[in-house]
């Protein structure tokens, strides 16, 4: 039985990914900061709840200890994330960007992955089917952001794409350092979730599909890649 943890899983892509992986036979821990929401989501999809705030060292260590005591982890899906929005759901421009915004965004989207991977690494290294899936974004592709013909070129904000580009660096470097673990970044697509103020154009079922696929990569499968439902993406 494959045991999987999904962070930020009480709603949106995290919850839908849990639902699909449970249907595929995984034992899934739905990680969430809010206990009531997390437990409700876990009950709804038939998973297990574990409390975890990915921005807090003690919380992540406690979640790791809980899962280890119950048998250990095979698959870690770093799904928790945030996208800053201004009043009226407006996307901030470079003129709106502050150091505090950058710090908060990086803490949630990038630094948390280092924290969470570090806490669960000993368990993953004991698994024969260890996988890490890091949620990135099409906005992490620098060639796209800089190309006027790209669909991502319009996006004005600084902190979100910068944090997701950092996620891709984390993926590359950890994949090189730990060849026994399949470690990949995924771009789920522009999904209709609370993260983007419900502006996405695809369903959570569609967005979760690539996450679910990469969570089930076999030990001889790809590692150190950045993929979407359409295939491998440029860094």
C-alpha positions as a printed NumPy array, in Angstrom:
array([[  0.   ,   0.   ,   0.   ],
       [  1.392,   3.402,  -1.021],
       [  1.099,   6.109,   1.626],
       [  0.861,   9.683,   0.396],
       [  0.803,  13.094,   2.066],
       [ -0.713,  16.091,   0.286],
       [ -0.159,  19.501,   1.876],
       [ -2.858,  22.153,   1.621],
       [ -5.384,  19.432,   0.874],
       [ -8.579,  20.63 ,   2.526],
       [ -9.886,  22.09 ,  -0.779],
       [ -9.132,  22.693,  -4.446],
       [ -6.43 ,  20.746,  -6.237],
       [ -5.169,  19.15 ,  -3.028],
       [ -8.507,  17.654,  -2.102],
       [ -9.233,  16.488,  -5.646],
       [ -5.785,  14.901,  -5.92 ],
       [ -6.469,  13.05 ,  -2.669],
       [ -9.786,  11.814,  -4.021],
       [ -8.21 ,  10.489,  -7.223],
       [ -5.255,   8.839,  -5.489],
       [ -7.513,   7.151,  -2.951],
       [ -9.499,   5.761,  -5.877],
       [ -6.187,   4.491,  -7.284],
       [ -5.449,   2.614,  -4.053],
       [ -3.262,   5.04 ,  -2.09 ],
       [ -3.594,   5.668,   1.621],
       [ -3.729,   9.481,   1.644],
       [ -3.085,  11.942,   4.431],
       [ -4.779,  15.255,   3.738],
       [ -2.62 ,  17.909,   5.369],
       [ -4.165,  21.209,   6.427],
       [ -3.602,  24.006,   8.932],
       [ -7.271,  24.192,   9.948],
       [ -8.234,  21.024,  11.806],
       [-11.989,  21.309,  11.263],
       [-11.662,  21.901,   7.51 ],
       [ -8.978,  19.256,   7.154],
       [-10.929,  16.592,   8.998],
       [-14.072,  17.383,   7.   ],
       [-12.173,  17.083,   3.708],
       [-10.534,  13.812,   4.768],
       [-13.881,  12.35 ,   5.792],
       [-15.431,  13.493,   2.518],
       [-12.907,  11.659,   0.318],
       [-12.106,   8.728,   2.606],
       [ -8.608,   9.812,   3.596],
       [ -6.749,  10.538,   6.823],
       [ -6.195,  13.99 ,   8.292],
       [ -2.898,  15.318,   9.583],
       [ -2.485,  18.839,  10.866],
       [  0.388,  20.672,   9.19 ],
       [  1.307,  24.309,   8.712],
       [  4.056,  24.216,   6.108],
       [  5.387,  27.6  ,   7.251],
       [  6.073,  26.343,  10.78 ],
       [  9.007,  24.076,  11.669],
       [  7.383,  22.521,  14.727],
       [  4.134,  21.784,  12.898],
       [  5.945,  20.065,  10.02 ],
       [  8.078,  18.009,  12.403],
       [  4.984,  16.945,  14.341],
       [  3.219,  15.858,  11.159],
       [  6.276,  13.862,  10.109],
       [  6.396,  12.146,  13.5  ],
       [  2.701,  11.274,  13.3  ],
       [  2.974,   9.71 ,   9.855],
       [  6.179,   7.876,  10.762],
       [  4.487,   6.378,  13.827],
       [  1.704,   5.085,  11.597],
       [  3.988,   3.36 ,   9.093],
       [  5.888,   6.023,   7.168],
       [  5.575,   7.874,   3.88 ],
       [  6.118,   6.922,   0.234],
       [  4.848,   9.963,  -1.675],
       [  5.017,  13.642,  -0.73 ],
       [  2.957,  16.13 ,  -2.73 ],
       [  3.927,  19.72 ,  -1.952],
       [  0.654,  21.353,  -2.934],
       [  0.201,  24.117,  -0.344],
       [  0.627,  27.548,  -1.883],
       [ -0.614,  31.098,  -2.223],
       [ -0.965,  33.814,  -4.857],
       [ -1.113,  37.405,  -3.587],
       [ -4.17 ,  39.374,  -4.641],
       [ -5.134,  43.002,  -4.088],
       [ -8.564,  44.446,  -3.298],
       [-11.124,  43.392,  -5.86 ],
       [ -9.079,  40.279,  -6.707],
       [ -6.575,  42.342,  -8.711],
       [ -3.162,  40.865,  -9.474],
       [ -0.37 ,  43.057,  -8.017],
       [  2.002,  44.787, -10.413],
       [  5.713,  45.41 ,  -9.831],
       [  4.767,  48.863,  -8.534],
       [  2.591,  47.19 ,  -5.883],
       [  5.228,  44.667,  -4.828],
       [  6.749,  44.926,  -1.375],
       [  9.429,  42.994,   0.44 ],
       [  6.809,  41.766,   2.909],
       [  4.7  ,  40.363,   0.073],
       [  7.724,  38.656,  -1.472],
       [  8.712,  37.181,   1.882],
       [  5.229,  35.805,   2.609],
       [  4.862,  34.321,  -0.868],
       [  8.285,  32.662,  -0.812],
       [  7.708,  31.344,   2.709],
       [  4.537,  29.561,   1.631],
       [  5.436,  28.537,  -1.915],
       [  9.161,  27.801,  -1.793],
       [ 10.763,  27.786,   1.652],
       [  8.009,  25.451,   2.866],
       [  9.081,  22.824,   0.345],
       [ 12.6  ,  22.751,   1.729],
       [ 11.16 ,  22.464,   5.225],
       [  8.715,  19.695,   4.348],
       [ 11.089,  17.672,   2.176],
       [ 13.706,  17.865,   4.922],
       [ 11.315,  16.594,   7.575],
       [ 10.08 ,  13.65 ,   5.497],
       [ 13.327,  12.757,   3.743],
       [ 14.338,   9.987,   6.186],
       [ 11.008,   8.234,   5.63 ],
       [ 11.14 ,   8.651,   1.856],
       [ 14.661,   7.24 ,   1.741],
       [ 13.366,   4.059,   3.388],
       [ 10.653,   3.634,   0.759],
       [ 11.175,   1.553,  -2.379],
       [  8.717,   3.722,  -4.32 ],
       [  9.572,   7.207,  -3.048],
       [  8.153,  10.144,  -4.999],
       [  8.035,  13.905,  -4.447],
       [  5.727,  16.08 ,  -6.531],
       [  6.25 ,  19.843,  -6.293],
       [  3.484,  22.154,  -7.488],
       [  4.997,  24.757,  -9.763],
       [  3.207,  26.84 , -12.429],
       [  3.402,  27.71 , -16.095],
       [  4.345,  31.153, -14.802],
       [  7.635,  29.643, -13.603],
       [  8.845,  29.307, -17.189],
       [ 11.02 ,  32.365, -17.753],
       [ 10.983,  31.997, -21.517],
       [  7.207,  32.254, -21.421],
       [  7.092,  35.285, -19.162],
       [  9.511,  37.104, -21.465],
       [  7.896,  36.096, -24.78 ],
       [  5.116,  38.45 , -26.015],
       [  3.598,  35.497, -27.896],
       [  3.276,  33.353, -24.763],
       [ -0.017,  33.038, -22.902],
       [  1.843,  33.78 , -19.636],
       [  3.404,  37.034, -20.873],
       [  0.42 ,  39.097, -19.689],
       [  0.924,  38.188, -16.032],
       [  2.233,  41.261, -14.144],
       [  3.047,  40.117, -10.62 ],
       [  6.551,  39.456,  -9.317],
       [  6.37 ,  37.319,  -6.185],
       [  4.223,  34.421,  -7.425],
       [  6.158,  33.506, -10.593],
       [  9.466,  34.17 ,  -8.838],
       [  8.51 ,  31.757,  -6.046],
       [  7.418,  29.102,  -8.522],
       [ 10.649,  29.454, -10.506],
       [ 12.41 ,  28.792,  -7.213],
       [ 10.276,  25.667,  -6.793],
       [ 11.729,  24.414, -10.073],
       [ 15.278,  25.044,  -8.86 ],
       [ 14.454,  23.101,  -5.696],
       [ 13.175,  20.235,  -7.838],
       [ 16.297,  20.12 , -10.021],
       [ 18.754,  20.25 ,  -7.142],
       [ 16.988,  17.714,  -4.937],
       [ 16.511,  15.34 ,  -7.869],
       [ 20.264,  15.413,  -8.514],
       [ 21.064,  14.931,  -4.83 ],
       [ 18.632,  12.048,  -4.229],
       [ 18.526,   9.829,  -7.333],
       [ 16.648,   7.134,  -5.447],
       [ 13.589,   9.389,  -5.192],
       [ 11.526,  10.466,  -8.198],
       [ 11.277,  14.264,  -7.758],
       [  9.378,  16.342, -10.328],
       [  7.655,  19.701, -10.725],
       [  4.18 ,  19.87 , -12.215],
       [  2.144,  22.601, -13.879],
       [ -1.506,  21.741, -13.196],
       [ -2.835,  24.399, -15.568],
       [ -5.083,  27.398, -14.963],
       [ -7.499,  25.703, -12.6  ],
       [-10.614,  27.249, -11.09 ],
       [ -9.69 ,  27.406,  -7.37 ],
       [ -9.635,  29.854,  -4.476],
       [ -5.913,  30.393,  -5.107],
       [ -6.6  ,  32.511,  -8.185],
       [ -9.907,  33.98 ,  -7.04 ],
       [-11.915,  31.455,  -9.044],
       [-10.672,  32.844, -12.346],
       [ -9.281,  29.55 , -13.683],
       [-10.563,  28.027, -16.905],
       [-10.342,  24.319, -16.101],
       [-11.867,  22.106, -13.414],
       [-10.053,  20.682, -10.405],
       [-10.55 ,  17.239, -11.899],
       [ -8.623,  18.328, -14.998],
       [ -5.93 ,  20.114, -12.986],
       [ -5.354,  17.226, -10.599],
       [ -4.792,  14.679, -13.368],
       [ -1.105,  15.515, -13.954],
       [ -0.422,  15.599, -10.196],
       [ -1.967,  12.164,  -9.821],
       [  0.025,  10.849, -12.784],
       [  3.348,  12.086, -11.421],
       [  2.543,  10.83 ,  -7.913],
       [  2.425,   7.328,  -9.385],
       [  5.756,   7.443, -11.227],
       [  7.595,   4.154, -10.886],
       [ 11.184,   3.84 ,  -9.543],
       [ 12.513,   3.779, -13.121],
       [ 10.401,   6.786, -14.15 ],
       [ 11.413,  10.384, -14.821],
       [ 12.99 ,  12.612, -12.21 ],
       [ 14.14 ,  16.217, -12.244],
       [ 11.535,  17.221, -14.839],
       [  8.901,  19.954, -15.189],
       [  5.708,  18.62 , -16.76 ],
       [  2.119,  19.495, -17.591],
       [ -0.691,  17.453, -19.073],
       [  0.733,  18.375, -22.49 ],
       [  4.22 ,  17.03 , -21.724],
       [  7.619,  18.288, -20.612],
       [  7.91 ,  22.065, -20.178],
       [ 10.949,  24.33 , -20.577],
       [ 12.463,  25.601, -17.364]])
